[in-house]
Amino acid sequence: MSTVITAKVFKSGNSQALRLPRALKLKAKTFHLTLTDSGFQATDPAAEARRLKALRALRGSCPDFPDHTT
């Protein structure tokens, strides 16, 4: 099931901004935007760093799991 949420685009000085609905309250102050064929993907760099740290902590915990990090 997917949910469609509408955000408003507005101009702020010489930049465009995206006004997100209250339901999407964000904790992060910055995001990395990656352009894709269908638009863009927003990633919270702090959350990405936490996920990577958690994955690194698991490294070697399962000897049968292939290691593709080297």
Backbone as ProteinMPNN parsed JSONL, in Angstrom:
{"seq_chain_A": "MSTVITAKVFKSGNSQALRLPRALKLKAKTFHLTLTDSGFQATDPAAEARRLKALRALRGSCPDFPDHTT", "coords_chain_A": {"N_chain_A": [[0.849, -1.169, 0.0], [0.624, 2.171, -0.872], [1.069, 5.595, 0.004], [-0.077, 8.723, -0.988], [1.215, 11.893, -0.751], [0.823, 15.331, -0.81], [2.949, 18.011, -1.498], [3.73, 21.467, -1.244], [5.214, 23.704, -3.557], [7.259, 26.528, -3.428], [8.613, 29.833, -3.984], [11.553, 31.152, -2.652], [13.336, 33.825, -2.315], [15.89, 33.536, -4.631], [15.622, 30.858, -4.83], [13.931, 27.666, -4.966], [11.58, 26.154, -2.817], [10.294, 23.467, -0.821], [7.347, 22.886, 0.72], [6.44, 20.882, 3.247], [3.802, 18.755, 4.437], [2.468, 18.796, 7.791], [2.259, 16.209, 8.782], [4.537, 14.969, 7.927], [6.654, 15.617, 9.594], [9.982, 16.453, 10.029], [13.056, 15.42, 11.493], [15.656, 15.855, 10.848], [18.063, 18.352, 9.919], [19.369, 18.762, 7.564], [19.486, 17.349, 4.245], [20.57, 14.958, 1.827], [20.213, 15.154, -1.605], [19.495, 13.029, -4.256], [19.547, 12.85, -7.645], [17.312, 11.135, -9.761], [16.026, 9.052, -12.435], [13.294, 9.325, -12.266], [12.868, 11.569, -10.727], [13.794, 12.746, -7.665], [15.656, 11.58, -4.797], [15.541, 11.862, -1.357], [17.813, 11.814, 1.303], [18.634, 11.348, 4.668], [21.595, 12.308, 5.969], [22.679, 11.815, 8.548], [21.128, 9.703, 9.549], [21.795, 7.808, 7.66], [24.502, 7.421, 8.269], [24.247, 6.293, 10.832], [22.992, 3.857, 10.185], [24.998, 2.654, 8.621], [27.026, 2.393, 10.538], [25.804, 0.547, 12.268], [25.615, -1.668, 10.554], [28.329, -2.17, 10.118], [29.047, -2.966, 12.669], [27.871, -5.447, 12.766], [29.409, -6.92, 11.066], [31.098, -9.862, 10.309], [29.724, -11.349, 12.184], [28.258, -13.465, 11.32], [29.51, -16.194, 10.044], [28.92, -17.602, 7.665], [27.852, -15.807, 5.945], [28.372, -13.956, 2.99], [31.083, -11.642, 2.541], [31.036, -8.586, 1.214], [32.322, -6.223, 1.452], [34.966, -5.748, 1.125]], "CA_chain_A": [[0.0, 0.0, 0.0], [1.392, 3.41, -0.901], [0.333, 6.786, 0.387], [0.293, 9.905, -1.759], [1.207, 13.114, 0.051], [1.078, 16.485, -1.659], [3.758, 19.076, -0.913], [3.648, 22.711, -2.0], [6.46, 24.307, -3.997], [7.179, 27.988, -3.428], [9.873, 30.507, -4.251], [12.127, 31.876, -1.523], [14.469, 34.515, -2.935], [16.184, 32.949, -5.947], [15.556, 29.404, -4.685], [12.635, 27.02, -4.784], [11.498, 25.398, -1.575], [9.215, 22.491, -0.759], [6.649, 22.943, 2.008], [5.912, 19.55, 3.54], [2.704, 18.74, 5.402], [2.823, 18.552, 9.19], [2.357, 14.761, 9.0], [5.89, 14.545, 7.57], [7.595, 16.379, 10.415], [11.326, 15.922, 9.889], [13.975, 15.716, 12.58], [16.938, 16.254, 10.277], [18.198, 19.739, 9.468], [19.868, 18.724, 6.19], [19.265, 16.129, 3.485], [21.264, 14.81, 0.555], [19.287, 14.86, -2.684], [20.068, 12.269, -5.354], [18.679, 12.906, -8.817], [17.036, 9.849, -10.389], [15.267, 9.185, -13.681], [11.904, 9.68, -11.985], [12.778, 12.739, -9.859], [14.917, 12.761, -6.739], [15.525, 10.828, -3.549], [16.102, 12.602, -0.23], [18.409, 10.938, 2.303], [19.142, 12.001, 5.87], [22.97, 11.808, 6.113], [22.926, 11.318, 9.906], [20.499, 8.386, 9.63], [22.606, 6.927, 6.818], [25.709, 7.113, 9.041], [23.859, 5.364, 11.901], [22.764, 2.538, 9.568], [26.294, 2.108, 8.225], [27.708, 2.002, 11.768], [25.155, -0.682, 12.74], [26.012, -2.754, 9.661], [29.737, -2.484, 10.385], [29.1, -3.691, 13.942], [27.443, -6.827, 12.497], [30.372, -7.569, 10.183], [31.774, -11.019, 10.877], [28.908, -12.045, 13.176], [27.709, -14.671, 10.689], [30.601, -16.651, 9.187], [28.447, -18.124, 6.378], [27.361, -14.697, 5.124], [29.49, -13.442, 2.194], [31.549, -10.291, 2.867], [31.233, -7.823, -0.025], [32.807, -4.892, 1.808], [36.412, -5.605, 0.866]], "C_chain_A": [[0.895, 1.233, 0.0], [0.473, 4.58, -0.579], [0.834, 7.947, -0.448], [0.141, 11.121, -0.861], [1.578, 14.262, -0.866], [1.864, 17.534, -0.886], [3.659, 20.293, -1.822], [5.044, 23.208, -2.345], [6.272, 25.812, -3.976], [8.563, 28.565, -3.655], [10.29, 31.292, -3.018], [13.402, 32.547, -2.032], [14.678, 33.981, -4.328], [16.101, 31.43, -5.925], [14.109, 28.924, -4.657], [12.703, 26.226, -3.495], [10.282, 24.486, -1.636], [8.608, 22.548, 0.632], [5.98, 21.59, 2.226], [4.779, 19.636, 4.545], [3.204, 18.393, 6.808], [3.008, 17.065, 9.48], [3.761, 14.228, 8.69], [6.946, 15.301, 8.371], [8.962, 15.696, 10.404], [12.19, 16.33, 11.062], [15.294, 16.254, 12.043], [16.909, 17.709, 9.832], [18.679, 19.81, 8.027], [19.559, 17.369, 5.572], [20.175, 16.139, 2.271], [20.203, 14.466, -0.478], [20.036, 14.157, -3.799], [19.085, 12.325, -6.506], [18.541, 11.518, -9.42], [16.273, 10.098, -11.682], [13.847, 9.674, -13.43], [11.762, 10.9, -11.079], [14.0, 12.817, -8.971], [14.591, 11.949, -5.508], [16.22, 11.635, -2.465], [16.59, 11.611, 0.821], [18.928, 11.781, 3.461], [20.554, 11.471, 6.105], [23.284, 11.268, 7.507], [22.331, 9.918, 10.073], [21.284, 7.373, 8.804], [23.869, 6.503, 7.557], [25.398, 6.136, 10.174], [23.632, 3.957, 11.35], [24.085, 1.878, 9.195], [27.077, 1.636, 9.446], [27.134, 0.691, 12.308], [25.546, -1.868, 11.867], [27.467, -3.152, 9.888], [29.887, -3.26, 11.683], [28.712, -5.155, 13.745], [28.465, -7.612, 11.682], [31.104, -8.691, 10.922], [30.933, -11.807, 11.868], [28.285, -13.323, 12.621], [28.748, -15.186, 9.689], [30.157, -17.133, 7.805], [27.973, -17.015, 5.441], [28.523, -14.108, 4.326], [29.805, -11.978, 2.545], [31.869, -9.573, 1.57], [31.778, -6.448, 0.261], [34.275, -4.682, 1.511], [36.701, -5.621, -0.607]], "O_chain_A": [[1.829, 1.319, 0.797], [-0.727, 4.553, -0.852], [2.041, 8.132, -0.599], [-0.922, 11.354, -0.284], [2.547, 14.17, -1.62], [1.502, 17.902, 0.232], [3.52, 20.154, -3.037], [5.953, 23.14, -1.518], [5.255, 26.323, -4.445], [9.566, 27.863, -3.531], [9.486, 32.004, -2.416], [14.437, 31.892, -2.161], [13.747, 33.97, -5.134], [16.472, 30.779, -6.901], [13.19, 29.688, -4.361], [13.751, 25.694, -3.129], [9.356, 24.717, -2.415], [9.295, 22.283, 1.618], [5.073, 21.204, 1.488], [4.793, 20.504, 5.418], [4.251, 17.764, 6.965], [3.821, 16.696, 10.328], [4.124, 13.145, 9.148], [8.025, 15.588, 7.853], [9.081, 14.515, 10.729], [12.078, 17.446, 11.57], [15.972, 17.028, 12.719], [15.871, 18.229, 9.424], [18.431, 20.799, 7.337], [19.391, 16.373, 6.275], [20.514, 17.2, 1.748], [19.38, 13.579, -0.25], [21.086, 14.624, -4.24], [17.935, 11.904, -6.376], [19.531, 10.802, -9.577], [15.916, 11.236, -11.985], [13.26, 10.353, -14.273], [10.644, 11.241, -10.693], [15.122, 12.94, -9.462], [13.431, 11.665, -5.207], [17.366, 12.048, -2.638], [15.872, 10.68, 1.187], [19.582, 12.804, 3.254], [20.709, 10.29, 6.413], [24.087, 10.343, 7.632], [22.96, 9.045, 10.671], [21.424, 6.216, 9.201], [24.267, 5.341, 7.477], [26.199, 5.242, 10.451], [24.033, 2.975, 11.974], [24.273, 0.683, 9.424], [27.724, 0.589, 9.397], [27.883, -0.178, 12.754], [25.786, -2.96, 12.382], [27.8, -4.336, 9.854], [30.759, -4.121, 11.791], [29.18, -6.018, 14.487], [28.392, -8.839, 11.615], [31.651, -8.492, 12.006], [31.383, -12.845, 12.354], [27.832, -14.172, 13.388], [28.847, -14.65, 8.585], [30.945, -17.079, 6.861], [27.719, -17.269, 4.263], [29.559, -13.787, 4.908], [28.902, -11.185, 2.811], [32.848, -9.899, 0.898], [31.709, -5.573, -0.603], [34.781, -3.566, 1.628], [37.859, -5.512, -1.011]]}, "name": "protein", "num_of_chains": 1, "seq": "MSTVITAKVFKSGNSQALRLPRALKLKAKTFHLTLTDSGFQATDPAAEARRLKALRALRGSCPDFPDHTT"}
